[in-house]
Amino acid sequence: MGKNKKENFIFTLICCALMVLGMDLYNGILSNGFNSNLFIGILIPYVPIFCIALILDWFLVGKLAKSIVAKIVNENDPLIKKVLLISFFMVCGMCFCMSLIVSILHMTTPSQFPAQFIKTLGMNFICALPLQLLIVGPIARGIFFKMYPPIVNA
């Protein structure tokens, strides 16, 4: 998204912060319903989850998603195609990684792990993809372009 590594990192921070918040809210509601403790239950684990997600995004999933998209998209394709494909592969990778971590942390018995992981992955994916495409992506780009306005060729 950015013109250099610093701008890319800022955009990643914004996206990651918003996605972790949205997914924590979603999973908190799934686990405990919408109650008065929801926001406290989200805020307590937010920082460690955000740090894990940021590290995965920056060092693994982002690089992998961009390399896959580079093989699919050519330079004549519209920018929206590249944006949507990167978003899709980022969601796939991050959902897989974060669902795996959560499933391992909350595993009751090893024999139940595969079923629990698949259920967690599916439940997270159905929220994460529309969250990224319809809410987080546009908000993150809006914030980012306020901070770093695009250069318009005159």
N, CA and C atoms as a LAMMPS dump frame, in Angstrom:
ITEM: TIMESTEP
0
ITEM: NUMBER OF ATOMS
462
ITEM: BOX BOUNDS ff ff ff
-5.0000000000000000e+02 5.0000000000000000e+02
-5.0000000000000000e+02 5.0000000000000000e+02
-5.0000000000000000e+02 5.0000000000000000e+02
ITEM: ATOMS id mol type element x y z
1 1 1 N 0.836 -1.192 0
2 1 2 C 0 0 0
3 1 3 C 0.874 1.247 0
4 2 1 N 1.911 1.248 0.8
5 2 2 C 2.752 2.428 0.91
6 2 3 C 3.818 2.482 -0.164
7 3 1 N 4.517 3.61 -0.18
8 3 2 C 5.581 3.814 -1.159
9 3 3 C 6.924 3.294 -0.67
10 4 1 N 7.018 2.987 0.619
11 4 2 C 8.274 2.484 1.178
12 4 3 C 7.962 1.566 2.36
13 5 1 N 9.019 1.008 2.947
14 5 2 C 8.846 0.034 4.031
15 5 3 C 8.141 0.644 5.251
16 6 1 N 8.474 1.9 5.569
17 6 2 C 7.838 2.566 6.718
18 6 3 C 6.337 2.711 6.49
19 7 1 N 5.952 3.187 5.322
20 7 2 C 4.536 3.359 5.015
21 7 3 C 3.821 2.011 4.977
22 8 1 N 4.473 0.999 4.426
23 8 2 C 3.884 -0.345 4.423
24 8 3 C 3.644 -0.837 5.844
25 9 1 N 4.6 -0.56 6.728
26 9 2 C 4.459 -0.994 8.114
27 9 3 C 3.314 -0.251 8.805
28 10 1 N 3.195 1.048 8.548
29 10 2 C 2.1 1.837 9.133
30 10 3 C 0.752 1.281 8.668
31 11 1 N 0.636 0.99 7.376
32 11 2 C -0.612 0.428 6.852
33 11 3 C -0.902 -0.932 7.489
34 12 1 N 0.133 -1.749 7.64
35 12 2 C -0.019 -3.058 8.28
36 12 3 C -0.485 -2.902 9.724
37 13 1 N 0.098 -1.935 10.45
38 13 2 C -0.324 -1.668 11.834
39 13 3 C -1.809 -1.316 11.907
40 14 1 N -2.242 -0.442 11.024
41 14 2 C -3.64 -0.001 11.024
42 14 3 C -4.564 -1.184 10.741
43 15 1 N -4.263 -1.924 9.671
44 15 2 C -5.102 -3.076 9.305
45 15 3 C -5.132 -4.114 10.413
46 16 1 N -3.97 -4.41 10.943
47 16 2 C -3.858 -5.436 11.975
48 16 3 C -4.624 -5.026 13.236
49 17 1 N -4.472 -3.781 13.65
50 17 2 C -5.167 -3.298 14.847
51 17 3 C -6.681 -3.405 14.677
52 18 1 N -7.178 -3.006 13.515
53 18 2 C -8.618 -3.044 13.273
54 18 3 C -9.144 -4.471 13.129
55 19 1 N -8.391 -5.333 12.437
56 19 2 C -8.827 -6.725 12.273
57 19 3 C -8.836 -7.464 13.604
58 20 1 N -7.804 -7.266 14.416
59 20 2 C -7.77 -7.93 15.727
60 20 3 C -8.939 -7.447 16.581
61 21 1 N -9.209 -6.155 16.559
62 21 2 C -10.343 -5.62 17.317
63 21 3 C -11.66 -6.233 16.831
64 22 1 N -11.857 -6.242 15.527
65 22 2 C -13.09 -6.795 14.965
66 22 3 C -13.252 -8.278 15.242
67 23 1 N -12.184 -9.042 15.073
68 23 2 C -12.26 -10.487 15.304
69 23 3 C -12.397 -10.807 16.791
70 24 1 N -11.742 -10.026 17.648
71 24 2 C -11.918 -10.223 19.092
72 24 3 C -13.368 -9.95 19.496
73 25 1 N -13.945 -8.91 18.939
74 25 2 C -15.344 -8.587 19.22
75 25 3 C -16.253 -9.73 18.761
76 26 1 N -16.045 -10.201 17.554
77 26 2 C -16.829 -11.308 16.991
78 26 3 C -16.697 -12.563 17.854
79 27 1 N -15.471 -12.955 18.173
80 27 2 C -15.261 -14.172 18.961
81 27 3 C -15.744 -14.011 20.398
82 28 1 N -15.641 -12.796 20.942
83 28 2 C -16.176 -12.541 22.277
84 28 3 C -17.684 -12.707 22.314
85 29 1 N -18.358 -12.208 21.291
86 29 2 C -19.817 -12.358 21.211
87 29 3 C -20.188 -13.824 21.018
88 30 1 N -19.438 -14.543 20.171
89 30 2 C -19.711 -15.969 19.979
90 30 3 C -19.544 -16.751 21.278
91 31 1 N -18.501 -16.426 22.025
92 31 2 C -18.193 -17.178 23.251
93 31 3 C -19.114 -16.845 24.415
94 32 1 N -19.355 -15.556 24.623
95 32 2 C -20.044 -15.128 25.846
96 32 3 C -21.32 -14.337 25.605
97 33 1 N -21.661 -14.113 24.355
98 33 2 C -22.821 -13.29 24.068
99 33 3 C -22.494 -11.81 24.238
100 34 1 N -23.469 -10.982 23.955
101 34 2 C -23.284 -9.54 24.087
102 34 3 C -23.686 -9.152 25.498
103 35 1 N -22.675 -8.931 26.357
104 35 2 C -22.963 -8.589 27.749
105 35 3 C -22.051 -7.464 28.219
106 36 1 N -22.206 -7.08 29.473
107 36 2 C -21.457 -5.939 30.008
108 36 3 C -19.96 -6.21 30.128
109 37 1 N -19.557 -7.463 30.159
110 37 2 C -18.135 -7.801 30.276
111 37 3 C -17.445 -7.973 28.928
112 38 1 N -18.18 -7.788 27.846
113 38 2 C -17.636 -8.033 26.513
114 38 3 C -16.384 -7.208 26.243
115 39 1 N -16.445 -5.909 26.48
116 39 2 C -15.322 -5.047 26.129
117 39 3 C -14.112 -5.271 27.028
118 40 1 N -14.34 -5.568 28.292
119 40 2 C -13.218 -5.895 29.185
120 40 3 C -12.586 -7.208 28.747
121 41 1 N -13.43 -8.168 28.369
122 41 2 C -12.932 -9.455 27.89
123 41 3 C -12.134 -9.343 26.61
124 42 1 N -12.406 -8.323 25.818
125 42 2 C -11.658 -8.089 24.579
126 42 3 C -10.364 -7.335 24.868
127 43 1 N -10.418 -6.342 25.731
128 43 2 C -9.251 -5.487 25.968
129 43 3 C -8.103 -6.21 26.662
130 44 1 N -8.411 -7.13 27.556
131 44 2 C -7.346 -7.81 28.306
132 44 3 C -6.4 -8.585 27.381
133 45 1 N -6.908 -9.432 26.472
134 45 2 C -5.971 -10.169 25.606
135 45 3 C -5.604 -9.429 24.313
136 46 1 N -6.098 -8.197 24.13
137 46 2 C -5.898 -7.503 22.852
138 46 3 C -4.422 -7.327 22.497
139 47 1 N -3.613 -6.831 23.409
140 47 2 C -2.211 -6.523 23.086
141 47 3 C -1.424 -7.77 22.696
142 48 1 N -1.487 -8.864 23.476
143 48 2 C -0.726 -10.04 23.034
144 48 3 C -1.226 -10.612 21.707
145 49 1 N -2.54 -10.623 21.501
146 49 2 C -3.077 -11.128 20.235
147 49 3 C -2.648 -10.221 19.089
148 50 1 N -2.705 -8.911 19.309
149 50 2 C -2.266 -7.961 18.29
150 50 3 C -0.794 -8.186 17.938
151 51 1 N 0.053 -8.38 18.935
152 51 2 C 1.489 -8.597 18.687
153 51 3 C 1.724 -9.862 17.869
154 52 1 N 1.031 -10.931 18.218
155 52 2 C 1.161 -12.184 17.459
156 52 3 C 0.697 -11.975 16.025
157 53 1 N -0.453 -11.34 15.854
158 53 2 C -0.994 -11.102 14.514
159 53 3 C -0.069 -10.211 13.691
160 54 1 N 0.479 -9.179 14.307
161 54 2 C 1.377 -8.269 13.593
162 54 3 C 2.636 -8.995 13.125
163 55 1 N 3.212 -9.804 13.991
164 55 2 C 4.417 -10.561 13.62
165 55 3 C 4.111 -11.528 12.477
166 56 1 N 3 -12.255 12.584
167 56 2 C 2.617 -13.18 11.51
168 56 3 C 2.365 -12.436 10.204
169 57 1 N 1.65 -11.325 10.291
170 57 2 C 1.321 -10.527 9.109
171 57 3 C 2.584 -10.006 8.432
172 58 1 N 3.446 -9.361 9.194
173 58 2 C 4.612 -8.678 8.639
174 58 3 C 5.672 -9.642 8.109
175 59 1 N 5.932 -10.718 8.85
176 59 2 C 7.045 -11.596 8.499
177 59 3 C 6.661 -12.825 7.682
178 60 1 N 5.409 -13.241 7.711
179 60 2 C 5.054 -14.482 7.029
180 60 3 C 3.901 -14.304 6.044
181 61 1 N 2.729 -14.018 6.552
182 61 2 C 1.522 -14.042 5.732
183 61 3 C 1.522 -12.948 4.668
184 62 1 N 1.927 -11.741 5.028
185 62 2 C 1.959 -10.65 4.055
186 62 3 C 2.878 -10.946 2.886
187 63 1 N 4.052 -11.455 3.18
188 63 2 C 5.011 -11.789 2.12
189 63 3 C 4.461 -12.905 1.23
190 64 1 N 3.872 -13.919 1.854
191 64 2 C 3.315 -15.037 1.103
192 64 3 C 2.143 -14.59 0.229
193 65 1 N 1.238 -13.801 0.793
194 65 2 C 0.075 -13.316 0.036
195 65 3 C 0.516 -12.476 -1.162
196 66 1 N 1.469 -11.583 -0.941
197 66 2 C 1.936 -10.724 -2.038
198 66 3 C 2.655 -11.527 -3.113
199 67 1 N 3.382 -12.567 -2.726
200 67 2 C 4.072 -13.381 -3.733
201 67 3 C 3.072 -14.197 -4.552
202 68 1 N 2.003 -14.676 -3.917
203 68 2 C 0.963 -15.401 -4.659
204 68 3 C 0.272 -14.459 -5.639
205 69 1 N -0.082 -13.273 -5.176
206 69 2 C -0.774 -12.301 -6.029
207 69 3 C 0.121 -11.864 -7.187
208 70 1 N 1.418 -11.724 -6.947
209 70 2 C 2.346 -11.333 -8.016
210 70 3 C 2.352 -12.357 -9.148
211 71 1 N 2.077 -13.612 -8.828
212 71 2 C 2.033 -14.661 -9.855
213 71 3 C 0.707 -14.682 -10.602
214 72 1 N -0.33 -14.13 -10.001
215 72 2 C -1.67 -14.149 -10.596
216 72 3 C -1.945 -12.89 -11.414
217 73 1 N -1.507 -11.753 -10.912
218 73 2 C -1.838 -10.451 -11.499
219 73 3 C -0.712 -9.995 -12.419
220 74 1 N -1.082 -9.37 -13.529
221 74 2 C -0.049 -8.743 -14.362
222 74 3 C -0.202 -7.228 -14.286
223 75 1 N 0.761 -6.518 -14.825
224 75 2 C 0.803 -5.06 -14.649
225 75 3 C -0.361 -4.329 -15.306
226 76 1 N -1.054 -4.952 -16.25
227 76 2 C -2.183 -4.302 -16.918
228 76 3 C -3.51 -4.5 -16.186
229 77 1 N -3.524 -5.356 -15.178
230 77 2 C -4.757 -5.598 -14.428
231 77 3 C -5.118 -4.372 -13.589
232 78 1 N -6.417 -4.164 -13.351
233 78 2 C -6.825 -3.022 -12.521
234 78 3 C -6.314 -3.163 -11.084
235 79 1 N -6.047 -2.035 -10.463
236 79 2 C -5.537 -2.009 -9.091
237 79 3 C -6.485 -2.712 -8.127
238 80 1 N -7.789 -2.566 -8.345
239 80 2 C -8.766 -3.186 -7.444
240 80 3 C -8.605 -4.702 -7.427
241 81 1 N -8.231 -5.294 -8.546
242 81 2 C -8.011 -6.741 -8.597
243 81 3 C -6.866 -7.13 -7.666
244 82 1 N -5.791 -6.362 -7.712
245 82 2 C -4.644 -6.637 -6.846
246 82 3 C -5.02 -6.45 -5.376
247 83 1 N -5.726 -5.374 -5.065
248 83 2 C -6.14 -5.091 -3.685
249 83 3 C -7.029 -6.212 -3.151
250 84 1 N -8.021 -6.622 -3.941
251 84 2 C -8.94 -7.669 -3.493
252 84 3 C -8.244 -9.015 -3.334
253 85 1 N -7.34 -9.338 -4.252
254 85 2 C -6.619 -10.608 -4.143
255 85 3 C -5.679 -10.622 -2.938
256 86 1 N -4.975 -9.526 -2.712
257 86 2 C -4.102 -9.464 -1.528
258 86 3 C -4.95 -9.593 -0.264
259 87 1 N -6.07 -8.889 -0.211
260 87 2 C -6.958 -8.984 0.956
261 87 3 C -7.436 -10.418 1.159
262 88 1 N -7.837 -11.074 0.083
263 88 2 C -8.325 -12.45 0.176
264 88 3 C -7.24 -13.386 0.705
265 89 1 N -6.053 -13.326 0.132
266 89 2 C -4.988 -14.232 0.571
267 89 3 C -4.471 -13.886 1.967
268 90 1 N -4.522 -12.611 2.333
269 90 2 C -4.161 -12.226 3.701
270 90 3 C -5.152 -12.829 4.697
271 91 1 N -6.434 -12.736 4.383
272 91 2 C -7.453 -13.309 5.263
273 91 3 C -7.268 -14.821 5.365
274 92 1 N -7.029 -15.477 4.236
275 92 2 C -6.814 -16.934 4.264
276 92 3 C -5.641 -17.291 5.174
277 93 1 N -4.518 -16.629 4.982
278 93 2 C -3.322 -16.933 5.766
279 93 3 C -3.46 -16.585 7.232
280 94 1 N -3.993 -15.408 7.513
281 94 2 C -4.126 -14.985 8.906
282 94 3 C -5.18 -15.818 9.637
283 95 1 N -6.277 -16.147 8.969
284 95 2 C -7.291 -16.999 9.6
285 95 3 C -6.702 -18.364 9.927
286 96 1 N -5.954 -18.915 8.99
287 96 2 C -5.341 -20.219 9.231
288 96 3 C -4.414 -20.152 10.44
289 97 1 N -3.495 -19.19 10.439
290 97 2 C -2.501 -19.086 11.522
291 97 3 C -3.14 -18.784 12.869
292 98 1 N -4.007 -17.792 12.916
293 98 2 C -4.605 -17.395 14.195
294 98 3 C -5.562 -18.473 14.716
295 99 1 N -6.296 -19.131 13.82
296 99 2 C -7.18 -20.22 14.243
297 99 3 C -6.368 -21.398 14.765
298 100 1 N -5.235 -21.663 14.144
299 100 2 C -4.351 -22.735 14.609
300 100 3 C -3.843 -22.433 16.018
301 101 1 N -3.389 -21.215 16.228
302 101 2 C -2.875 -20.818 17.547
303 101 3 C -3.968 -20.924 18.611
304 102 1 N -5.146 -20.387 18.317
305 102 2 C -6.251 -20.431 19.281
306 102 3 C -6.672 -21.875 19.557
307 103 1 N -6.713 -22.692 18.514
308 103 2 C -7.102 -24.093 18.7
309 103 3 C -6.093 -24.842 19.56
310 104 1 N -4.818 -24.549 19.383
311 104 2 C -3.785 -25.18 20.21
312 104 3 C -3.916 -24.714 21.659
313 105 1 N -4.092 -23.413 21.856
314 105 2 C -4.193 -22.871 23.216
315 105 3 C -5.422 -23.372 23.972
316 106 1 N -6.518 -23.59 23.255
317 106 2 C -7.763 -24 23.906
318 106 3 C -8.091 -25.474 23.696
319 107 1 N -7.103 -26.261 23.296
320 107 2 C -7.328 -27.679 23.032
321 107 3 C -7.663 -28.41 24.338
322 108 1 N -8.747 -29.161 24.308
323 108 2 C -9.109 -29.948 25.486
324 108 3 C -8.435 -31.315 25.431
325 109 1 N -8.589 -32.006 24.324
326 109 2 C -7.889 -33.283 24.131
327 109 3 C -7.328 -33.311 22.719
328 110 1 N -6.163 -33.924 22.538
329 110 2 C -5.556 -33.967 21.202
330 110 3 C -6.452 -34.602 20.139
331 111 1 N -7.271 -35.554 20.519
332 111 2 C -8.136 -36.206 19.531
333 111 3 C -9.208 -35.256 18.994
334 112 1 N -9.561 -34.232 19.76
335 112 2 C -10.571 -33.271 19.322
336 112 3 C -9.97 -32.105 18.538
337 113 1 N -8.645 -32.041 18.486
338 113 2 C -7.99 -30.899 17.848
339 113 3 C -8.394 -30.697 16.388
340 114 1 N -8.336 -31.731 15.52
341 114 2 C -8.678 -31.47 14.108
342 114 3 C -10.078 -30.888 13.926
343 115 1 N -11.054 -31.46 14.6
344 115 2 C -12.429 -30.959 14.466
345 115 3 C -12.554 -29.542 15.017
346 116 1 N -11.918 -29.286 16.155
347 116 2 C -11.967 -27.951 16.756
348 116 3 C -11.295 -26.923 15.849
349 117 1 N -10.156 -27.286 15.273
350 117 2 C -9.44 -26.375 14.381
351 117 3 C -10.279 -26.049 13.147
352 118 1 N -10.858 -27.065 12.521
353 118 2 C -11.659 -26.84 11.312
354 118 3 C -12.872 -25.963 11.626
355 119 1 N -13.521 -26.221 12.758
356 119 2 C -14.671 -25.398 13.161
357 119 3 C -14.238 -23.954 13.407
358 120 1 N -13.138 -23.781 14.142
359 120 2 C -12.635 -22.439 14.448
360 120 3 C -12.251 -21.704 13.172
361 121 1 N -11.564 -22.389 12.276
362 121 2 C -11.148 -21.79 11.006
363 121 3 C -12.362 -21.336 10.203
364 122 1 N -13.352 -22.195 10.086
365 122 2 C -14.559 -21.841 9.333
366 122 3 C -15.303 -20.665 9.941
367 123 1 N -15.468 -20.695 11.258
368 123 2 C -16.182 -19.608 11.939
369 123 3 C -15.429 -18.282 11.812
370 124 1 N -14.115 -18.33 11.889
371 124 2 C -13.334 -17.099 11.757
372 124 3 C -13.343 -16.58 10.324
373 125 1 N -13.24 -17.485 9.353
374 125 2 C -13.175 -17.06 7.958
375 125 3 C -14.457 -16.358 7.519
376 126 1 N -15.609 -16.888 7.947
377 126 2 C -16.871 -16.279 7.502
378 126 3 C -17.067 -14.87 8.05
379 127 1 N -16.353 -14.535 9.106
380 127 2 C -16.405 -13.162 9.623
381 127 3 C -15.26 -12.323 9.059
382 128 1 N -14.069 -12.907 8.993
383 128 2 C -12.873 -12.139 8.635
384 128 3 C -12.897 -11.618 7.199
385 129 1 N -13.381 -12.419 6.26
386 129 2 C -13.356 -11.966 4.864
387 129 3 C -14.254 -10.747 4.645
388 130 1 N -15.531 -10.792 5.028
389 130 2 C -16.326 -9.568 4.85
390 130 3 C -15.847 -8.41 5.725
391 131 1 N -15.354 -8.725 6.922
392 131 2 C -14.821 -7.666 7.788
393 131 3 C -13.682 -6.934 7.081
394 132 1 N -12.778 -7.687 6.473
395 132 2 C -11.638 -7.086 5.774
396 132 3 C -12.077 -6.335 4.52
397 133 1 N -12.904 -6.97 3.705
398 133 2 C -13.273 -6.372 2.42
399 133 3 C -14.217 -5.178 2.556
400 134 1 N -15.143 -5.24 3.495
401 134 2 C -16.187 -4.217 3.582
402 134 3 C -15.959 -3.15 4.643
403 135 1 N -15.206 -3.472 5.69
404 135 2 C -15.064 -2.523 6.797
405 135 3 C -13.609 -2.12 7.018
406 136 1 N -12.774 -3.073 7.401
407 136 2 C -11.393 -2.752 7.786
408 136 3 C -10.579 -2.212 6.617
409 137 1 N -10.629 -2.872 5.47
410 137 2 C -9.845 -2.413 4.318
411 137 3 C -10.144 -0.97 3.947
412 138 1 N -11.425 -0.623 3.714
413 138 2 C -11.738 0.771 3.38
414 138 3 C -11.375 1.769 4.487
415 139 1 N -11.622 1.41 5.751
416 139 2 C -11.271 2.32 6.851
417 139 3 C -9.759 2.486 6.933
418 140 1 N -9.022 1.385 6.835
419 140 2 C -7.555 1.444 6.916
420 140 3 C -6.981 2.28 5.776
421 141 1 N -7.5 2.086 4.559
422 141 2 C -7.016 2.893 3.435
423 141 3 C -7.369 4.362 3.631
424 142 1 N -8.556 4.643 4.162
425 142 2 C -8.946 6.025 4.437
426 142 3 C -8.018 6.689 5.441
427 143 1 N -7.728 6 6.54
428 143 2 C -6.803 6.534 7.549
429 143 3 C -5.42 6.714 6.948
430 144 1 N -4.967 5.687 6.222
431 144 2 C -3.623 5.726 5.642
432 144 3 C -3.476 6.895 4.667
433 145 1 N -4.475 7.094 3.793
434 145 2 C -4.374 8.17 2.803
435 145 3 C -4.53 9.551 3.43
436 146 1 N -5.131 9.645 4.607
437 146 2 C -5.124 10.923 5.338
438 146 3 C -3.715 11.214 5.855
439 147 1 N -3.017 10.164 6.292
440 147 2 C -1.653 10.321 6.807
441 147 3 C -0.641 10.509 5.676
442 148 1 N -0.835 9.773 4.59
443 148 2 C 0.092 9.789 3.452
444 148 3 C -0.717 9.961 2.166
445 149 1 N -1.084 11.195 1.84
446 149 2 C -1.892 11.409 0.631
447 149 3 C -1.162 10.908 -0.612
448 150 1 N -1.911 10.273 -1.517
449 150 2 C -1.271 9.794 -2.746
450 150 3 C -0.796 10.966 -3.598
451 151 1 N 0.289 10.745 -4.292
452 151 2 C 0.832 11.77 -5.186
453 151 3 C 0.04 11.71 -6.487
454 152 1 N -0.558 12.842 -6.844
455 152 2 C -1.359 12.912 -8.061
456 152 3 C -0.507 13.537 -9.152
457 153 1 N -0.397 12.82 -10.271
458 153 2 C 0.36 13.356 -11.411
459 153 3 C -0.476 14.412 -12.119
460 154 1 N 0.1 15.608 -12.279
461 154 2 C -0.636 16.711 -12.903
462 154 3 C -0.441 16.742 -14.383
